[in-house]
C-alpha cells in the first residue's frame, strides 16, 4: 500500500491545513450529493430542462472547487517550489491551467 501522503503518479504531496482539507471535502460532498440528485432525476424521468439546470449547477460547483484549489496551489505549492529553486513548477502550472481551460 502506498504512503498515504504521497501521490503515486508524481511523488508529490500538498500539506493542507485541517481547515482547508475540511472545506475541500465539504465542497466535494455537496457536489456528490448534487450528482446523486441528478441521477435520481434521470431515474424518475424528470423533465430534460430541469436536469440540465441541475447539471449546470454541478458544473458551477466543480468550477468553484477548481478555482479554490488552484488558488491554494499557487499560494502554497508554487510559491514554495519557486523559493526552493524548482522553477519547473511554472511549466507544470501552465499545463494544468491549459487543461482546466479546455
N, C-alpha and C positions, 0 to 999 in steps of 0.2 A: 504494500500500500504506500503511495507517495506521501511525502511530508505534507501535512495539511496546509502549511503556509506557503508552499511552493507550487507555482504553475508548472505543470508537466511539460507544456509545449515550449516555454521560453526560459524557465528557471527564475523568473522574476516574481516578486511579491509587492503588494502595497500594504503598508502598515496603516490601517484605518483606525480612527478613534472609535470607541464603542458607540458614541452618538452618531457618527457618520454611518457606521455599519447598520445600526438600527433604523436610521432614516431611509437608507437604500433598500433594506429588506421590507420596510413598511410600504414603500412605493411599489416594489415588486409584488407584494401580497395583494395590493389593490389592483394591479394590472392583471394578476392571475384571476382574481375574482371577476373582473370585467370580462375576461376571456371565457370563463365558465358561464357567465350570464349570456354571452353571445351564443355559445354552444346550446344553451337551453332555449334561446330564441329560435335557433335553427331547428332543434328537435321538436319544438311546438309550432312550427310553420308560421312564425311571426312574419309580418309584412317586411318586404325587402328593404324599403327605405328606413324602417326602424332599426333593422340590423346594421345597415350601412352607417347610420348615425352613431350607433354604439361602437362600430369598428373604427370610425373616425376618432371617437373619444379615446380608444385604446392607442391609436397611433399618436395622438397628442400626449398621452401619458408616457409612452415609451420615449418620445422625443424629449419630454421634460426630464425623464430619468437620465437619458444620454447627455443632455446639457449639464445637468448637475455633476454627473460622473466625469465628464471631460474637463469641467472647471476645476474639480478637485484634483484631477490628474495633472493638469498644468500647474496648479499652485503647489502641489506636493511632489509628485514623481519627476516631472520635467525639470522643475527648479532644482531639486536635489541632484539629479543626474548632471545638469549643466554645471552646477557648483563643483561636482566631482570630476569634471572634465570629460564627461561622456556625452559629447555633442551629437552623437548618432541618434540620441533620443529625439532630436528635432526632426530628422527624416522619418522616424517612426511615427511621430505625431502628425506630420503632413500626410503620410499614407493613411493613418487612421481617420483623419478628417476628410480625406478624399472618399474613403469608403462610406462614411456617415452621410456624405452629401450626395450620394448616388440617387 
